[in-house]
Amino acid sequence: MRLATSFLAILILVLPGLGQAGSTGDIRGTVADPSNSRIAGGIVALVNDATGFRYEQTTDSQGQFDFELLPPGAYTARVTAEGMSPQLSQNLRVTVGGANDAGRGAGERHGLR
């Protein structure tokens, strides 16, 4: 069980913040384990790589999180949950003015596998 939970999939959608004067963006996603079971109550810490500013949220009952109004730039996400090792996803980009394809599919990134 520990081995299964030590691997974590995090689905991150990077989109510009709509209606935010065109100067911010969002990072949204779902935290799930390798079997695609969503993880509620996981802690997602997001750090702006340039400034070191840290944002933190707890995933909801569906394993989802939504960081809004982020300044453009590169971010690193660290996900922790009970019974698992912390997992990192680096080089998550927030852009202004359009959706950012950060990996597979339209704006989706799979990491921490």
Secondary structure in CASP SS format (residue, H / E / C, confidence):
PFRMAT SS
TARGET T0000
AUTHOR 0000-0000-0000
METHOD secondary structure of the structure
MODEL  1
M C 1.00
R H 1.00
L H 1.00
A H 1.00
T H 1.00
S H 1.00
F C 1.00
L C 1.00
A E 1.00
I E 1.00
L E 1.00
I E 1.00
L E 1.00
V E 1.00
L E 1.00
P E 1.00
G C 1.00
L C 1.00
G C 1.00
Q C 1.00
A C 1.00
G C 1.00
S C 1.00
T C 1.00
G E 1.00
D E 1.00
I E 1.00
R E 1.00
G E 1.00
T E 1.00
V E 1.00
A E 1.00
D C 1.00
P C 1.00
S C 1.00
N C 1.00
S C 1.00
R E 1.00
I C 1.00
A C 1.00
G C 1.00
G C 1.00
I E 1.00
V E 1.00
A E 1.00
L E 1.00
V E 1.00
N E 1.00
D C 1.00
A C 1.00
T C 1.00
G C 1.00
F C 1.00
R E 1.00
Y E 1.00
E E 1.00
Q E 1.00
T E 1.00
T C 1.00
D C 1.00
S C 1.00
Q C 1.00
G C 1.00
Q E 1.00
F E 1.00
D E 1.00
F E 1.00
E E 1.00
L E 1.00
L E 1.00
P C 1.00
P C 1.00
G E 1.00
A E 1.00
Y E 1.00
T E 1.00
A E 1.00
R E 1.00
V E 1.00
T E 1.00
A C 1.00
E C 1.00
G C 1.00
M C 1.00
S C 1.00
P C 1.00
Q E 1.00
L E 1.00
S E 1.00
Q E 1.00
N E 1.00
L E 1.00
R E 1.00
V E 1.00
T C 1.00
V C 1.00
G C 1.00
G C 1.00
A C 1.00
N C 1.00
D C 1.00
A C 1.00
G C 1.00
R C 1.00
G C 1.00
A C 1.00
G C 1.00
E E 1.00
R E 1.00
H E 1.00
G E 1.00
L C 1.00
R C 1.00
END
